[in-house]
Structure formats: C-alpha cells, structure tokens
Amino acid sequence: MLSVTLNEAIALRQGGELRKARQEAGFCAELVGRFADPLATTLEALESHARYYGTLPNAAPLNPAFFRFQRSQKAAWMQSVMCRVLFSARSQFFHKLRVLRELVQELSSDFQAAALELDAGTATNPGELWDALDLLHYDLNTCLRETLVLLKSFFRVLPEEELGAFEKAMQGPAASRLSAPRREPRLAPRLVPVGMARR
C-alpha cells in the first residue's frame, strides 16, 4: 500500500494537483510505520532466535550499489568491510541484522518526517522532499528485499522443532519501534541523495 500510495502522490504532483498530492503524502506518513514495524519485528525475531538457539544461515554482505542515499550506501559499505574483518559467520550475520534494523528505523523515520512536512504545506523546498521520499522508499524496499533473502536462508537451516519458537518470536512486539516523527526532516547530510548534494 505504501508503494501504491506514493506512486499516486507522485503522479498527482506531476499532473499539477498539488493539494491532493500533499494529502497522499500524508497518507504515506501513516503507512510507512505499517511497512517498517513488521520489517523491524522480523529482523529482531531472527536475531533473538539465532542468539538463543544458535541457528544461523550464511549471510552475504550488503551491496552499497543497491542503495540510493549516501548514508545508506555508507552503512552498506561499512557492513561489507566488517564482513572481511569479522571472521565468524555468527558475527557477520548479527552485524548484518543490526545494520538493516538501524537502516529501517532511520529511513522510515525520515520518510515519515518528510511526508508530514509535505502534507502540512510548510516545506520551503518541496521538490527536494518529493525526491527524498522516492529515494527513501527505494532504500526501504532494498531493506525489505535483503530481509526476505535472510529469512529464506534462515528457513533453510531452521530445524522443524524450532518452528514454534520462531513463530512466537515473530508475533512478539518489536523492542524498537519508530521514533516520533520529526517535523523537520534532516536533509543534510543524511537525507541528501547521491548526486543531489548541494554545491
């Protein structure tokens, strides 16, 4: 729903219906939590189950080229470097989960703040915020795809007798929820997309 609503908002803006586009951005601000919270819960469930039971899949490092924002790319690059330094598969797996969880929380919080500012009609540079929404959404989708790959790998090594415990972990509350939305998105330096930095 987040993707559909954001696409509608961008199409309305391109069609000149700015008031409706801003309203759709407001809907996106509500929907991003519904996208990010289950994602954070999944990553936490994977971590808690792996720590308790020791069930670990192989995990490839994050690829910085799959992200659009400089901050996301830097986090992915650092994670891939750490994979070369952290020799155990266990350390690599937990580090990747932590980086993904932090990215989901920060990207979704920034998305929400930018969408709320557009909805309020108070943005001094709305074009920059619209671009940021599009790219934040892209990076959130990348986090989703990375999480799905981890989850599939995890299910391949998960013993049948641990399925019930993992299901309970998935239904439990996420320890880290989205922080309260900021009314002023931090567009510099964290939210400036690659190639859009101010000169």
C-alpha positions as a printed NumPy array, in Angstrom:
array([[  0.   ,   0.   ,   0.   ],
       [  2.868,   2.378,   0.731],
       [  4.275,   1.946,  -2.778],
       [  0.882,   2.375,  -4.431],
       [  0.036,   5.475,  -2.402],
       [  3.423,   7.07 ,  -3.027],
       [  3.135,   6.396,  -6.766],
       [ -0.304,   8.029,  -6.761],
       [  1.043,  11.042,  -4.873],
       [  3.924,  11.486,  -7.313],
       [  1.557,  11.128, -10.29 ],
       [ -0.811,  13.743,  -8.812],
       [  2.091,  16.139,  -8.268],
       [  3.306,  15.634, -11.832],
       [ -0.255,  16.295, -13.011],
       [ -0.338,  19.605, -11.154],
       [ -2.782,  18.506,  -8.434],
       [ -0.564,  19.683,  -5.611],
       [ -3.15 ,  19.746,  -2.812],
       [ -4.206,  16.149,  -3.49 ],
       [ -0.568,  15.114,  -3.841],
       [  0.208,  16.569,  -0.413],
       [ -2.763,  14.704,   1.089],
       [ -1.474,  11.451,  -0.394],
       [  1.931,  12.223,   1.123],
       [  0.154,  12.483,   4.476],
       [ -1.317,   9.008,   3.945],
       [  2.202,   7.777,   3.167],
       [  3.367,   9.133,   6.533],
       [  0.821,   6.845,   8.216],
       [  1.577,   3.84 ,   6.012],
       [  5.344,   3.827,   6.431],
       [  5.013,   2.56 ,  10.001],
       [  2.878,  -0.343,   8.803],
       [  5.68 ,  -1.16 ,   6.39 ],
       [  8.625,  -0.67 ,   8.751],
       [  7.295,  -2.156,  12.005],
       [  6.817,  -5.733,  10.69 ],
       [ 10.184,  -5.485,   8.989],
       [ 11.869,  -4.483,  12.265],
       [  9.976,  -7.255,  14.076],
       [ 11.218,  -9.838,  11.569],
       [ 14.826,  -8.704,  11.951],
       [ 14.52 ,  -8.782,  15.757],
       [ 12.938, -12.24 ,  15.678],
       [ 15.768, -13.541,  13.501],
       [ 18.342, -12.096,  15.879],
       [ 16.733, -13.289,  19.122],
       [ 16.125, -16.802,  17.767],
       [ 19.649, -17.106,  16.379],
       [ 21.185, -15.907,  19.645],
       [ 19.127, -18.298,  21.776],
       [ 19.197, -21.41 ,  19.575],
       [ 22.378, -20.813,  17.593],
       [ 20.602, -21.416,  14.281],
       [ 22.458, -19.345,  11.702],
       [ 22.247, -19.145,   7.911],
       [ 25.044, -17.882,   5.701],
       [ 24.701, -14.17 ,   5.027],
       [ 26.257, -12.301,   2.112],
       [ 27.344,  -8.725,   2.842],
       [ 25.177,  -5.781,   1.834],
       [ 25.924,  -4.253,  -1.562],
       [ 26.237,  -0.431,  -1.428],
       [ 25.188,  -0.219,  -5.096],
       [ 21.702,  -1.424,  -4.126],
       [ 21.062,   1.761,  -2.124],
       [ 20.495,   5.358,  -3.256],
       [ 21.269,   7.603,  -0.285],
       [ 24.85 ,   8.28 ,   0.709],
       [ 24.133,   7.364,   4.33 ],
       [ 22.582,   4.043,   3.299],
       [ 25.457,   3.348,   0.935],
       [ 27.986,   4.137,   3.653],
       [ 26.243,   1.792,   6.11 ],
       [ 26.203,  -0.985,   3.5  ],
       [ 29.852,  -0.355,   2.625],
       [ 30.886,  -0.455,   6.292],
       [ 28.944,  -3.688,   6.777],
       [ 30.66 ,  -5.301,   3.798],
       [ 34.075,  -4.19 ,   5.113],
       [ 33.256,  -5.594,   8.551],
       [ 32.422,  -8.937,   6.925],
       [ 36.051,  -9.127,   5.84 ],
       [ 37.229,  -8.301,   9.372],
       [ 34.723, -10.331,  11.404],
       [ 35.817, -13.857,  10.63 ],
       [ 32.976, -15.858,  12.174],
       [ 29.759, -16.383,  10.242],
       [ 27.926, -15.707,  13.518],
       [ 29.388, -12.21 ,  13.872],
       [ 28.715, -11.402,  10.211],
       [ 25.082, -12.496,  10.474],
       [ 24.342, -10.445,  13.602],
       [ 26.128,  -7.394,  12.241],
       [ 24.071,  -7.501,   9.038],
       [ 20.828,  -7.785,  11.042],
       [ 21.809,  -4.802,  13.189],
       [ 22.711,  -2.621,  10.201],
       [ 19.456,  -3.492,   8.415],
       [ 17.392,  -2.783,  11.519],
       [ 19.045,   0.606,  12.024],
       [ 18.529,   1.489,   8.367],
       [ 14.834,   0.542,   8.521],
       [ 14.289,   2.685,  11.613],
       [ 16.155,   5.731,  10.329],
       [ 14.875,   5.625,   6.742],
       [ 11.258,   5.17 ,   7.831],
       [ 11.52 ,   7.953,  10.409],
       [ 12.972,  10.338,   7.822],
       [ 10.348,   9.279,   5.277],
       [  7.591,   9.986,   7.779],
       [  9.005,  13.404,   8.674],
       [  9.355,  14.453,   5.017],
       [  5.844,  13.222,   4.168],
       [  4.334,  15.098,   7.12 ],
       [  6.08 ,  18.306,   6.134],
       [  4.739,  17.988,   2.582],
       [  1.256,  17.288,   3.917],
       [  1.427,  20.382,   6.14 ],
       [  2.394,  22.525,   3.139],
       [  5.229,  24.165,   5.074],
       [  8.16 ,  22.864,   3.015],
       [ 10.499,  25.575,   1.763],
       [ 11.831,  23.242,  -0.931],
       [  9.079,  20.706,  -1.668],
       [ 10.828,  19.36 ,  -4.765],
       [ 13.72 ,  18.168,  -2.64 ],
       [ 11.315,  16.473,  -0.222],
       [  9.484,  14.681,  -3.041],
       [ 12.81 ,  13.412,  -4.393],
       [ 13.776,  12.317,  -0.888],
       [ 10.505,  10.378,  -0.456],
       [ 11.099,   8.499,  -3.684],
       [ 14.659,   7.551,  -2.755],
       [ 13.872,   6.757,   0.886],
       [ 11.168,   4.429,  -0.368],
       [ 13.692,   2.795,  -2.715],
       [ 16.136,   2.147,   0.134],
       [ 13.356,   0.811,   2.374],
       [ 12.413,  -1.622,  -0.382],
       [ 16.053,  -2.673,  -0.615],
       [ 15.979,  -3.403,   3.137],
       [ 12.826,  -5.461,   2.584],
       [ 14.461,  -7.492,  -0.19 ],
       [ 17.574,  -8.086,   1.931],
       [ 15.39 ,  -9.213,   4.852],
       [ 13.463, -11.63 ,   2.631],
       [ 16.716, -13.198,   1.429],
       [ 17.881, -13.587,   5.045],
       [ 14.533, -15.066,   6.054],
       [ 14.589, -17.617,   3.218],
       [ 18.152, -18.606,   4.108],
       [ 17.141, -18.902,   7.758],
       [ 14.206, -21.199,   6.942],
       [ 16.53 , -23.499,   5.015],
       [ 18.571, -24.186,   8.17 ],
       [ 15.767, -23.909,  10.765],
       [ 15.063, -27.294,  12.377],
       [ 11.413, -28.298,  12.439],
       [ 11.363, -28.421,  16.243],
       [ 12.275, -24.695,  16.384],
       [  9.42 , -23.517,  14.148],
       [  7.014, -22.892,  17.037],
       [  9.541, -20.816,  18.951],
       [ 10.347, -18.722,  15.894],
       [  6.639, -18.17 ,  15.215],
       [  6.22 , -16.834,  18.772],
       [  9.173, -14.507,  18.277],
       [  7.601, -13.185,  15.067],
       [  4.334, -12.447,  16.895],
       [  6.043, -10.662,  19.787],
       [  6.302,  -6.882,  19.99 ],
       [  9.341,  -5.279,  18.394],
       [ 11.621,  -3.809,  21.025],
       [ 12.474,  -0.856,  18.849],
       [  9.607,   0.995,  17.215],
       [  9.658,   4.054,  15.04 ],
       [ 10.524,   7.141,  16.967],
       [  8.067,  10.025,  17.   ],
       [  8.09 ,  11.72 ,  13.609],
       [ 10.261,  14.776,  13.307],
       [  8.51 ,  17.798,  11.88 ],
       [ 11.692,  18.963,  10.166],
       [ 13.417,  16.249,   8.118],
       [ 17.178,  16.208,   8.311],
       [ 18.047,  16.644,   4.67 ],
       [ 21.705,  17.313,   5.214],
       [ 23.898,  15.444,   5.317],
       [ 21.952,  12.217,   5.871],
       [ 18.996,  12.723,   3.537],
       [ 20.793,  14.209,   0.567],
       [ 20.638,  11.575,  -2.197],
       [ 23.722,  10.588,  -4.109],
       [ 24.317,  13.134,  -6.873],
       [ 21.99 ,  15.724,  -5.292],
       [ 24.341,  17.183,  -2.697],
       [ 24.33 ,  20.951,  -2.6  ],
       [ 27.346,  22.51 ,  -4.239]])
